Amino acid sequence: MALSEEEKDLVAQALQLYLQQASMQLPPASVQQLVGVAKGIISKLDHLEDAGTGGRNKANQPPPGISEDWFAKVCQTCPNLSPTGCTDKITVKFPGKCDPILKYERAKAGVR
């Protein structure tokens, strides 16, 4: 996923406006935390292209936070795996916490 420079600028401007409003309503320490988060977002926007797969199909490699073992034993047969990667909302937010992986780990540990 690549954003154009115009899109990146729009997000940066929106964050700037948000920080201006927050600085009028929040204590300075909270605003400083938000500034750090905003800088992180801008940094991620600058590196979105780097996070791509280099032309490879995402379905053939583990998503971030998913081990090779989980990917080979669970994800390859999971219906939530698409050519763009995992579509399970839980896995995207909390890698390794989806039901199929949890069930696999329980079975591997001998817990029912």
C-alpha positions as a printed Julia matrix, in Angstrom:
112×3 Matrix{Float64}:
  0.0     0.0    0.0
  1.54    3.25  -1.1
  0.27    6.7   -0.33
  0.87    9.64  -2.6
  2.73   12.66  -1.28
 -0.55   14.57  -1.29
 -2.19   11.9    0.91
  0.77   11.88   3.3
  0.63   15.67   3.54
 -3.1    15.55   4.27
 -2.56   13.1    7.14
  0.29   15.22   8.49
 -1.87   18.36   8.36
 -4.74   16.57  10.08
 -2.41   15.42  12.85
 -1.07   18.95  13.22
 -4.59   20.35  13.61
 -5.42   17.6   16.09
 -2.32   18.42  18.14
 -3.21   22.12  18.12
 -6.67   21.36  19.48
 -5.3    18.9   22.0
 -2.77   21.45  23.27
 -5.64   23.76  24.2
 -7.52   21.09  26.11
 -4.97   18.69  27.59
 -2.11   19.07  30.06
  1.37   19.51  28.54
  2.48   15.98  29.48
 -0.43   14.45  27.58
  0.26   16.65  24.58
  3.89   15.51  24.56
  2.73   11.89  24.47
  0.47   12.69  21.54
  3.35   14.41  19.74
  5.37   11.2   20.06
  2.51    9.14  18.68
  2.01   11.59  15.81
  5.72   11.43  14.94
  5.46    7.64  14.9
  2.5     7.8   12.53
  4.33   10.16  10.19
  7.37    7.9   10.27
  5.21    4.9    9.39
  3.65    6.82   6.51
  7.12    7.54   5.17
  8.01    3.85   5.31
  4.77    2.24   4.09
  6.4     1.25   0.84
  9.26   -0.41   2.75
  6.76   -2.61   4.58
  5.64   -4.15   1.29
  6.58   -7.63   0.24
  9.0    -6.69  -2.5
  6.71   -8.13  -5.15
  6.11  -11.42  -3.34
  2.65  -12.63  -2.49
  1.82  -11.96   1.16
 -0.1   -15.23   1.34
  3.21  -17.08   0.94
  4.9   -15.53   3.97
  3.94  -15.16   7.62
  2.27  -11.92   8.66
  4.17   -9.84  11.23
  4.11  -11.52  14.65
  3.27  -14.98  13.28
  5.94  -17.67  13.64
  7.0   -19.9   10.77
  5.57  -22.87  12.7
  2.15  -21.26  13.11
  2.16  -20.15   9.5
  3.05  -23.59   8.17
  0.79  -25.62  10.48
 -2.2   -23.28  10.9
 -2.3   -20.28   8.6
 -1.78  -22.17   5.33
 -5.06  -24.04   5.87
 -6.99  -21.15   7.45
 -9.88  -19.69   5.42
 -8.9   -16.19   6.63
 -5.64  -16.24   4.65
 -5.97  -14.23   1.45
 -3.46  -13.16  -1.2
 -3.03   -9.89   0.71
 -2.37  -11.61   4.06
 -4.47  -12.53   7.07
 -7.97  -11.07   7.11
 -8.79  -12.09  10.69
 -9.29   -8.87  12.69
 -8.01  -10.42  15.92
 -4.79  -11.67  14.31
 -4.13   -8.31  12.68
 -4.47   -6.55  16.02
 -3.03   -9.31  18.24
 -0.79  -11.66  16.21
 -1.05  -15.26  17.37
 -4.26  -14.77  19.35
 -6.77  -16.05  16.79
 -8.76  -19.2   17.55
 -6.98  -21.51  15.09
 -3.53  -20.67  16.51
 -4.74  -20.89  20.11
 -6.33  -24.3   19.4
 -3.12  -25.47  17.71
 -1.03  -24.39  20.69
 -3.41  -26.1   23.16
 -3.34  -29.32  21.14
  0.46  -29.15  20.91
  0.65  -28.75  24.71
 -1.84  -31.59  25.24
 -4.49  -29.34  26.79
 -8.1   -29.83  25.75
